[in-house]
């Protein structure tokens, strides 16, 4: 949903609240304090009264919108701007676009990213796995040119898994040993119904014992051999790195996973016409 559609559909706070109530309760309000459905609508106050525990509540209680002082229309505009920014949007740019200060914009972005969760479904079929390195500075020669670009530098390792024709997940790793890679793979790949594609990094070698595993030998400059390649996940790395370099310039390692989660969510829903409603639904369910 683009900005024009947001302005047309959600002209007032009442419109925004009605949309959140539809997404959260679908016509049957539930008290967030005692879970009772015995409630009375207080339309003038845009709130509800629980007849069981005798409290008032709004649709934003115990959601990502909880205690927000901003008009919900600004939240909806921020969501639209973030979803439509393929390479991301900086907090400074967002603050200018919706007229809030930089810290408020950053806080909104982090709350929105929290709702950009993975669907939790296992990956099957042909699944690619690869690692990349983000941030930091590698070792340099006397002319300031990098000697190394990945392992052995102070960059942060990020491991990604791509299901061909499906979704992508990625997360930062302290180390990229087999045991670390295995833990990530076990959480996301159905080993009984998948073929794992990797490059020839030695950390992937033991996977041959637990899943059907094929490799491309990047060391010998082999990048595609029939359907053996890791081009899908490597294409995602390019998108992620262009976004970080072009929009955010530098990211704290502390928050890196949240930024990665945003790029994964947008990539996985790039053809989903209802991604705005999907994200709103996540935001009213996620605390």
LOMI-447479 format. One record per residue: residue in three letters; x, y, z of N, C-alpha, C in turn. Coordinates in steps of 0.05 Angstrom, whole numbers, padded with zeros to 5 digits, always signed. Layout:
ALAXYZXYZXYZ/...
//
This chain:
UNK+00017-00024+00000+00000+00000+00000+00018+00025+00000/UNK+00014+00042-00020+00031+00066-00022+00020+00089-00005/UNK+00034+00112-00005+00026+00134+00011-00001+00146+00004/UNK-00007+00147-00022-00033+00158-00031-00056+00140-00021/UNK-00052+00114-00022-00072+00095-00012-00076+00098+00018/UNK-00054+00102+00032-00056+00106+00061-00072+00131+00068/UNK-00067+00153+00054-00082+00178+00059-00111+00175+00052/UNK-00117+00160+00031-00145+00157+00023-00161+00138+00042/UNK-00148+00117+00051-00161+00097+00067-00162+00103+00096/UNK-00141+00117+00106-00140+00122+00135-00137+00152+00140/UNK-00160+00166+00136-00160+00195+00138-00160+00205+00166/UNK-00171+00189+00185-00173+00197+00213-00162+00176+00232/UNK-00159+00183+00257-00151+00164+00278-00172+00142+00280/UNK-00198+00149+00277-00219+00129+00279-00216+00108+00257/UNK-00208+00116+00233-00204+00097+00211-00181+00077+00218/UNK-00160+00088+00229-00137+00071+00237-00144+00051+00259/UNK-00158+00061+00279-00166+00043+00301-00185+00022+00291/UNK-00203+00029+00274-00222+00009+00263-00207-00013+00248/UNK-00186-00005+00234-00170-00025+00219-00154-00043+00238/UNK-00143-00032+00259-00129-00048+00279-00148-00067+00293/UNK-00172-00058+00299-00192-00075+00313-00200-00098+00295/UNK-00203-00093+00269-00209-00114+00250-00187-00135+00249/UNK-00162-00125+00248-00139-00143+00247-00135-00159+00272/UNK-00140-00146+00295-00135-00160+00321-00158-00177+00330/UNK-00183-00167+00327-00206-00181+00339-00227-00191+00319/UNK-00226-00180+00296-00246-00187+00275-00274-00186+00285/UNK-00281-00164+00298-00309-00160+00307-00316-00170+00334/UNK-00297-00183+00348-00303-00193+00375-00281-00185+00394/UNK-00283-00160+00406-00262-00150+00424-00257-00169+00448/UNK-00232-00172+00454-00223-00188+00477-00207-00171+00496/UNK-00214-00172+00522-00200-00156+00542-00171-00166+00544/UNK-00151-00148+00540-00123-00157+00542-00114-00164+00570/UNK-00130-00157+00590-00122-00161+00618-00133-00188+00629/UNK-00158-00195+00622-00169-00219+00633-00179-00238+00611/UNK-00176-00230+00586-00183-00247+00563-00214-00251+00560/UNK-00229-00235+00574-00258-00238+00572-00269-00226+00546/UNK-00290-00238+00536-00303-00226+00512-00328-00211+00519/UNK-00333-00208+00545-00356-00193+00555-00348-00163+00557/UNK-00351-00149+00535-00341-00122+00533-00363-00104+00522/UNK-00360-00078+00527-00378-00057+00517-00362-00036+00502/UNK-00370-00029+00479-00356-00009+00463-00362+00019+00473/UNK-00341+00035+00477-00344+00063+00484-00335+00079+00459/UNK-00353+00082+00441-00346+00092+00414-00335+00121+00415/UNK-00345+00138+00432-00335+00165+00433-00307+00167+00443/UNK-00299+00147+00460-00272+00147+00471-00253+00129+00455/UNK-00264+00116+00434-00248+00097+00418-00236+00075+00436/UNK-00251+00067+00456-00241+00047+00475-00263+00027+00481/UNK-00257+00008+00498-00276-00013+00506-00276-00016+00536/UNK-00298-00025+00547-00300-00030+00575-00304-00060+00579/UNK-00288-00072+00597-00290-00100+00603-00310-00104+00626/UNK-00331-00119+00622-00351-00123+00642-00343-00144+00663/UNK-00321-00158+00658-00312-00179+00676-00292-00168+00697/UNK-00272-00153+00687-00252-00142+00706-00255-00112+00711/UNK-00275-00100+00698-00283-00072+00702-00260-00053+00695/UNK-00247-00058+00673-00226-00040+00663-00232-00030+00635/UNK-00220-00007+00628-00222+00004+00602-00197-00004+00586/UNK-00199-00008+00560-00176-00015+00544-00181-00006+00515/UNK-00159-00003+00501-00160+00003+00472-00147-00019+00457/UNK-00150-00018+00431-00139-00040+00414-00108-00040+00414/UNK-00096-00018+00423-00066-00017+00422-00053-00029+00447/UNK-00069-00036+00468-00058-00047+00492-00044-00074+00486/UNK-00019-00077+00497-00004-00101+00493+00002-00108+00464/UNK+00006-00087+00448+00015-00090+00421+00039-00072+00417/UNK+00050-00072+00393+00073-00055+00387+00065-00025+00389/UNK+00039-00019+00385+00030+00009+00387+00025+00018+00416/UNK+00029+00000+00435+00022+00006+00463+00035+00032+00473/UNK+00019+00049+00485+00029+00075+00497+00040+00094+00477/UNK+00035+00091+00451+00046+00110+00432+00031+00137+00435/UNK+00046+00158+00432+00034+00185+00433+00029+00196+00405/UNK+00039+00182+00385+00036+00191+00358+00009+00183+00346/UNK-00002+00199+00328-00026+00191+00313-00020+00165+00298/UNK-00039+00148+00297-00035+00122+00284-00031+00126+00254/UNK-00041+00147+00242-00036+00152+00214-00006+00154+00208/UNK+00009+00167+00227+00038+00169+00223+00051+00141+00224/UNK+00041+00124+00241+00051+00097+00242+00046+00083+00215/UNK+00022+00086+00205+00015+00073+00180+00031+00084+00157/UNK+00036+00110+00157+00054+00122+00136+00082+00111+00139/UNK+00092+00108+00163+00119+00097+00167+00121+00069+00157/UNK+00101+00053+00163+00101+00025+00154+00102+00024+00123/UNK+00086+00041+00110+00085+00042+00081+00112+00050+00070/UNK+00124+00071+00082+00150+00080+00072+00172+00059+00075/UNK+00172+00045+00097+00191+00024+00102+00187+00000+00083/UNK+00163-00008+00079+00157-00031+00061+00164-00024+00032/UNK+00161+00001+00024+00165+00008-00004+00194+00017-00010/UNK+00211+00018+00011+00239+00025+00007+00255+00000+00004/UNK+00260-00008-00021+00273-00033-00026+00300-00035-00013/UNK+00315-00014-00012+00342-00014+00001+00341-00002+00029/UNK+00317+00001+00040+00315+00011+00067+00313+00042+00068/UNK+00306+00052+00091+00303+00081+00094+00315+00088+00121/UNK+00332+00109+00121+00345+00117+00146+00326+00130+00165/UNK+00333+00130+00190+00316+00143+00210+00314+00173+00206/UNK+00335+00185+00196+00335+00214+00190+00315+00220+00167/UNK+00316+00203+00146+00297+00208+00124+00268+00203+00133/UNK+00264+00182+00149+00237+00176+00159+00227+00199+00176/UNK+00245+00210+00193+00237+00232+00210+00228+00256+00194/UNK+00241+00261+00172+00233+00284+00155+00206+00278+00141/UNK+00203+00253+00132+00179+00246+00116+00153+00247+00133/UNK+00155+00239+00159+00130+00238+00175+00130+00260+00197/UNK+00151+00277+00197+00153+00300+00215+00153+00291+00244/UNK+00173+00275+00251+00179+00268+00279+00209+00271+00282/UNK+00219+00271+00307+00248+00274+00311+00262+00247+00304/UNK+00288+00249+00301+00303+00226+00292+00301+00202+00311/UNK+00302+00207+00337+00301+00185+00356+00274+00171+00356/UNK+00253+00187+00352+00226+00175+00350+00224+00158+00325/UNK+00235+00168+00303+00234+00152+00278+00250+00126+00282/UNK+00273+00127+00294+00289+00103+00299+00274+00083+00316/UNK+00261+00093+00338+00245+00076+00355+00222+00063+00340/UNK+00209+00078+00323+00187+00067+00307+00197+00045+00289/UNK+00220+00050+00276+00231+00030+00258+00237+00004+00273/UNK+00249+00006+00296+00256-00018+00311+00232-00034+00320/UNK+00210-00019+00327+00185-00033+00335+00173-00047+00310/UNK+00174-00034+00288+00163-00046+00263+00179-00070+00255/UNK+00206-00068+00257+00223-00091+00251+00217-00115+00269/UNK+00209-00110+00293+00203-00132+00312+00180-00148+00302/UNK+00162-00136+00287+00139-00150+00276+00145-00164+00250/UNK+00168-00159+00238+00175-00172+00213+00187-00200+00217/UNK+00170-00216+00229+00179-00243+00237+00177-00263+00215/UNK+00192-00285+00217+00191-00307+00198+00167-00324+00203/UNK+00156-00337+00183+00132-00353+00187+00137-00380+00201/UNK+00163-00387+00205+00170-00411+00220+00168-00437+00204/UNK+00161-00435+00179+00158-00460+00163+00185-00470+00155/UNK+00188-00497+00155+00213-00509+00147+00217-00506+00117/UNK+00242-00505+00108+00249-00503+00080+00253-00531+00068/UNK+00242-00534+00044+00245-00560+00031+00255-00556+00002/UNK+00259-00577-00013+00268-00575-00040+00298-00568-00041/UNK+00305-00552-00061+00333-00543-00063+00337-00519-00044/UNK+00355-00521-00026+00360-00500-00006+00389-00492-00007/UNK+00394-00466-00011+00422-00456-00012+00430-00444+00015/UNK+00455-00448+00023+00465-00438+00048+00492-00425+00043/UNK+00496-00401+00054+00521-00387+00049+00526-00367+00072/UNK+00550-00357+00074+00556-00337+00094+00568-00312+00081/UNK+00565-00289+00094+00577-00265+00084+00587-00249+00109/UNK+00600-00227+00104+00612-00212+00126+00605-00182+00122/UNK+00596-00170+00144+00586-00143+00143+00599-00125+00164/UNK+00604-00100+00156+00615-00080+00175+00645-00083+00180/UNK+00655-00069+00199+00683-00071+00207+00703-00063+00185/UNK+00728-00067+00191+00749-00063+00171+00768-00086+00171/UNK+00773-00097+00148+00792-00119+00146+00821-00110+00149/UNK+00839-00129+00150+00867-00122+00151+00875-00108+00125/UNK+00892-00088+00127+00899-00072+00104+00930-00072+00100/UNK+00938-00068+00075+00966-00066+00070+00975-00037+00074/UNK+01000-00031+00069+01011-00005+00075+00998+00017+00058/UNK+00985+00010+00036+00971+00029+00020+00942+00032+00027/UNK+00934+00018+00048+00906+00020+00057+00887+00002+00042/UNK+00897-00015+00026+00880-00034+00010+00875-00059+00027/UNK+00850-00069+00025+00843-00092+00042+00858-00117+00033/UNK+00868-00132+00053+00881-00158+00047+00861-00181+00047/UNK+00840-00179+00064+00820-00199+00066+00793-00186+00067/UNK+00773-00201+00058+00746-00190+00057+00726-00205+00076/UNK+00733-00228+00086+00714-00244+00102+00726-00255+00127/UNK+00729-00282+00128+00740-00295+00151+00768-00284+00157/UNK+00773-00280+00183+00799-00269+00191+00799-00239+00194/UNK+00776-00226+00189+00774-00197+00193+00757-00191+00218/UNK+00753-00166+00224+00735-00159+00246+00707-00153+00237/UNK+00700-00163+00214+00672-00160+00204+00654-00180+00218/UNK+00628-00176+00218+00609-00194+00230+00599-00214+00210/UNK+00600-00239+00218+00591-00261+00200+00560-00262+00200/UNK+00549-00265+00177+00520-00269+00174+00516-00294+00157/UNK+00499-00312+00167+00493-00337+00153+00465-00336+00142/UNK+00462-00343+00117+00435-00342+00105+00428-00369+00092/UNK+00402-00374+00091+00391-00398+00079+00368-00390+00060/UNK+00370-00399+00035+00349-00391+00015+00336-00416+00004/UNK+00310-00417+00004+00295-00438-00008+00289-00430-00037/UNK+00298-00445-00056+00293-00437-00084+00263-00435-00089/UNK+00255-00412-00099+00227-00407-00104+00211-00401-00078/UNK+00225-00398-00056+00212-00393-00030+00225-00370-00015/UNK+00228-00374+00011+00236-00353+00029+00266-00354+00034/UNK+00275-00332+00048+00303-00330+00057+00303-00323+00086/UNK+00321-00335+00101+00326-00327+00129+00356-00321+00132/UNK+00363-00302+00149+00391-00296+00154+00394-00286+00182/UNK+00417-00292+00194+00423-00283+00221+00453-00281+00226/UNK+00461-00263+00243+00489-00260+00249+00499-00283+00265/UNK+00525-00290+00262+00538-00312+00276+00564-00302+00289/UNK+00569-00311+00313+00595-00305+00325+00617-00321+00311/UNK+00610-00346+00304+00629-00363+00290+00615-00378+00268/UNK+00630-00388+00249+00618-00403+00227+00631-00431+00225/UNK+00633-00444+00249+00641-00471+00250+00617-00489+00242/UNK+00623-00515+00236+00601-00533+00229+00579-00534+00250/UNK+00586-00536+00275+00566-00538+00296+00548-00513+00297/UNK+00559-00490+00291+00543-00465+00291+00524-00465+00266/UNK+00535-00473+00244+00519-00474+00219+00497-00495+00221/UNK+00504-00517+00234+00484-00539+00238+00460-00530+00254/UNK+00465-00515+00275+00443-00505+00293+00423-00488+00277/UNK+00434-00470+00260+00417-00453+00244+00402-00470+00223/UNK+00416-00489+00211+00403-00506+00190+00381-00523+00203/UNK+00385-00534+00226+00366-00551+00239+00340-00536+00245/UNK+00342-00511+00251+00318-00495+00258+00301-00488+00234/UNK+00313-00490+00210+00299-00480+00186+00296-00499+00163/UNK+00312-00521+00162+00311-00539+00139+00300-00566+00147/UNK+00282-00576+00130+00272-00604+00134+00292-00622+00120/UNK+00311-00634+00135+00333-00649+00123+00323-00673+00107/UNK+00299-00684+00114+00289-00707+00100+00278-00700+00072/UNK+00272-00675+00068+00259-00667+00043+00273-00644+00030/UNK+00300-00642+00033+00315-00620+00022+00341-00629+00010/UNK+00351-00614-00009+00378-00617-00019+00393-00592-00014/UNK+00415-00593+00001+00430-00570+00009+00451-00563-00011/UNK+00452-00538-00020+00472-00528-00038+00490-00508-00024/UNK+00516-00512-00024+00535-00493-00012+00559-00490-00030/UNK+00577-00472-00022+00603-00471-00035+00621-00491-00021/UNK+00647-00489-00026+00666-00509-00016+00679-00502+00011/UNK+00667-00483+00025+00678-00476+00052+00678-00501+00069/UNK+00699-00506+00083+00702-00531+00098+00681-00535+00121/UNK+00670-00513+00130+00649-00515+00151+00624-00529+00142/UNK+00620-00532+00115+00597-00545+00105+00601-00575+00099/UNK+00626-00584+00099+00633-00611+00091+00617-00632+00107/UNK+00615-00630+00134+00601-00651+00150+00571-00653+00144/UNK+00560-00633+00130+00531-00635+00124+00525-00660+00107/UNK+00545-00670+00093+00540-00693+00076+00531-00717+00092/UNK+00536-00718+00118+00528-00740+00134+00499-00738+00144/UNK+00487-00715+00142+00460-00711+00153+00439-00702+00133/UNK+00447-00694+00109+00428-00684+00089+00440-00688+00062/UNK+00423-00691+00042+00434-00692+00014+00447-00665+00008/UNK+00472-00666+00001+00489-00642+00000+00505-00641-00025/UNK+00504-00619-00039+00520-00615-00063+00534-00588-00062/UNK+00557-00586-00074+00573-00562-00072+00582-00552-00099/UNK+00588-00526-00100+00601-00514-00122+00629-00505-00112/UNK+00649-00509-00128+00676-00504-00120+00684-00476-00127/UNK+00678-00457-00109+00685-00429-00115+00715-00425-00115/UNK+00730-00442-00101+00759-00439-00100+00771-00444-00128/UNK+00757-00460-00144+00766-00466-00171+00751-00449-00192/UNK+00738-00428-00182+00722-00409-00198+00699-00423-00213/UNK+00688-00443-00199+00663-00456-00209+00640-00443-00194/UNK+00621-00432-00208+00599-00418-00195+00572-00430-00202/UNK+00570-00443-00225+00545-00456-00233+00553-00482-00247/UNK+00539-00504-00238+00543-00530-00251+00515-00543-00252/UNK+00501-00539-00274+00474-00549-00275+00456-00533-00256/UNK+00443-00547-00238+00426-00533-00218+00442-00529-00192/UNK+00468-00535-00192+00485-00531-00169+00496-00502-00169/UNK+00486-00486-00151+00496-00458-00148+00485-00446-00123/UNK+00496-00424-00115+00486-00409-00091+00479-00381-00099/UNK+00470-00378-00124+00465-00351-00135+00441-00337-00122/UNK+00422-00352-00112+00398-00340-00099+00406-00325-00074/UNK+00420-00339-00056+00428-00326-00031+00449-00304-00036/UNK+00467-00308-00056+00487-00288-00062+00474-00263-00073/UNK+00452-00266-00088+00437-00243-00097+00425-00227-00074/UNK+00416-00242-00054+00405-00229-00030+00427-00214-00015/UNK+00451-00225-00014+00473-00212+00000+00479-00185-00014/UNK+00477-00184-00041+00482-00159-00055+00461-00138-00047/UNK+00436-00146-00046+00414-00128-00038+00419-00118-00010/UNK+00425-00136+00009+00430-00128+00037+00453-00109+00039/UNK+00475-00115+00026+00499-00097+00029+00495-00070+00016/UNK+00481-00070-00007+00475-00044-00020+00457-00027-00002/UNK+00438-00040+00012+00421-00025+00030+00436-00014+00053/UNK+00452-00030+00065+00468-00021+00089+00487+00001+00081/UNK+00502-00003+00059+00521+00017+00051+00508+00043+00042/UNK+00486+00040+00027+00473+00064+00015+00455+00079+00034/UNK+00442+00066+00052+00423+00079+00070+00433+00083+00098/UNK+00445+00062+00109+00452+00063+00138+00481+00069+00143/UNK+00498+00064+00122+00527+00070+00123+00541+00053+00144/UNK+00531+00053+00168+00544+00037+00190+00522+00028+00209/UNK+00524+00003+00218+00505-00008+00236+00519-00019+00261/UNK+00506-00015+00284+00516-00027+00309+00512-00057+00307/UNK+00532-00072+00315+00529-00101+00316+00506-00110+00333/UNK+00500-00094+00354+00478-00100+00372+00451-00102+00358/UNK+00447-00085+00338+00421-00084+00325+00421-00097+00297/UNK+00443-00109+00289+00446-00119+00262+00424-00138+00254/UNK+00417-00157+00272+00397-00177+00266+00370-00164+00259/UNK+00363-00142+00272+00337-00129+00267+00337-00118+00238/UNK+00359-00106+00230+00361-00096+00202+00360-00118+00182/UNK+00374-00140+00188+00373-00163+00170+00345-00174+00168/UNK+00331-00175+00191+00304-00185+00191+00285-00169+00173/UNK+00290-00142+00172+00274-00125+00155+00278-00133+00125/UNK+00304-00136+00118+00310-00143+00090+00298-00170+00082/UNK+00300-00189+00101+00289-00216+00095+00258-00214+00092/UNK+00245-00200+00110+00216-00198+00109+00207-00185+00082/UNK+00220-00164+00074+00212-00150+00049+00218-00168+00025/UNK+00240-00182+00026+00247-00200+00004+00226-00222+00002/UNK+00220-00234+00024+00201-00256+00024+00173-00249+00017/UNK+00166-00223+00020+00139-00213+00013+00139-00194-00010/UNK+00159-00196-00027+00162-00177-00049+00139-00179-00069/UNK+00126-00202-00071+00103-00205-00089+00077-00207-00075/UNK+00077-00201-00049+00052-00203-00033+00038-00176-00033/UNK+00015-00175-00047+00000-00150-00049-00012-00142-00022/UNK-00013-00161-00003-00026-00155+00023-00005-00153+00045/UNK+00020-00146+00038+00041-00146+00058+00036-00125+00080/UNK+00023-00102+00073+00016-00082+00093-00002-00094+00114/UNK-00023-00107+00106-00041-00119+00125-00028-00142+00141/UNK-00010-00157+00128+00005-00178+00142+00021-00166+00165/UNK+00035-00144+00159+00052-00131+00179+00035-00119+00201/UNK+00013-00106+00194-00006-00095+00215-00015-00118+00233/UNK-00023-00140+00221-00031-00163+00237-00010-00173+00256/UNK+00015-00173+00247+00037-00181+00265+00040-00161+00287/UNK+00036-00135+00281+00041-00114+00301+00021-00114+00323/UNK-00004-00122+00318-00024-00123+00339-00024-00149+00354/UNK-00007-00168+00346-00004-00193+00360+00023-00195+00374/UNK+00041-00178+00366+00069-00180+00377+00072-00158+00398/UNK+00083-00165+00421+00086-00146+00443+00116-00137+00444/
//
